[in-house]
Amino acid sequence: MWAEDLKGPVSVSIDVTYRCNYNCPYCYVGCSPNINREELTTKEMFSIIDELADLEVLVLCLCGGEPTLRKDLIKILNYANEKGITVNIVTNGSLISDNFASKLAESGIGIVQVSLDGSSPR
């Protein structure tokens, strides 16, 4: 595919939550365990994915906060996969159990990027 054939961006990143199970002092998003900002609903995420599919976006990266805190994350991943979009997530990895890892793999996820920012909290 050549640049002139593109209908939209090749890749899109969305911060799907401001919630996080950590409170890192260097967090550029301003996340914390106590934050309570409004998030996009599942229906709104599906609508965005539909638009991205229409634009032939190839990759959707779900970031945050900690995206694994969303109860609907697997639904979102499955929906994007059904629409032909490769989904990646950026996570701190601390909430990924064996069971959740299996669900991620079944969803057809592209990449799970685990941030290792330091060996101690500060």
N, C-alpha and C positions, 0 to 999 in steps of 0.2 A: 504494500500500500504506500502510495506517495502522499506527501504533505497536502498536495492540492486535492486529493481524494477524501481527506478527512472532513467529517461533518461537525465534529466537536473535539474536545480534548481527548488525548489518549488515556490519561489517568486523572482520577479525581480523588481527593481526600476529604473525609468528613469526620469532624469530632462528634461522635454519637452520644457522648455524655461528658459532663463535667465532674461526675462522681469518680472517686478513686479511693482505694483502700489504704493508700499512703498519703503522706502530706510532705512531699519532698520540697525543700526550700528553693530549688532551682526550677521548679515546674513552670514552664512558659504558659500553660493554659490556666493556671491558678486553681488547680483541683485540690480537693481535700475530702476526707471521709464525711465531713459535716455539711458539705455544699448541697444546696437544694435548688438548682436551676432547672427550668423547664427543658425537657428533651423532646425531640421529634417523636411522634407516636409511630407505632409499627406501620399504620396506614400511610402516614406521611413519608416514611422511609421507602415503602413500596412505590409510592408515587414518584419519588425522586429516582428510584432505580428504573422505573418505566421510562422516565425522561432520558436518563443516561443510556439506556438500551436504544432508544430512538436515535440518539446522537452517535451510536456505535462506539461508546466509551469501552475500552478494553479492560481497564483495571480500576477497581474501587478499593481504596484503602480506608478502613474504619479505625479511627484513632479515638483519643479522648484526652482526658480522663482515662479510665480503665474500661475498655469496651466490654470485657467479660462480665461486668456488673449488670449489663442489660439482660433482662430475662428473655428477651426476644432475639438475641443475637443470632442463634442458630437459624431461626425463621428467616431473618434478614439475609444470612449467608445462603441459605437454600434458595430463596427467591431470586437473588442476584445470579446465582449459578444457573437457575432455570432460564434466566433472560440472556445467558451467554456472557456474563461479565465475570471476570476473575476477581475474587475478593481476597484482599490481604488484611490482616489486623496487626496493630502495634499494641503490645501488651507488656505489663511488667511480669507476666507469667505466674505470679504467685497464686492465682485462683484456678489454674488449669489442673484439674484432677485427671486421672486415667480415663474416667468416663467422659468427661468434657472433651478431652483430647480425641477420643474416638468419634464423638459427635462432630468435632471440627473436621476430622478426616473424611467422614461420611458426607459432609456438606460440599465437598469439592473445593475447599479453600485453597488458594494459591500459595500464600506465604503467611507464616506466623512469625512476626518479628518480635523478639523478646529484648527489651532494653535492659542492659546491665550498666547502670550509670556509676556504680561505685561499690566498694566492699563494705561500706558502713553508711548509716543514714545521713551523715554530714560530710 
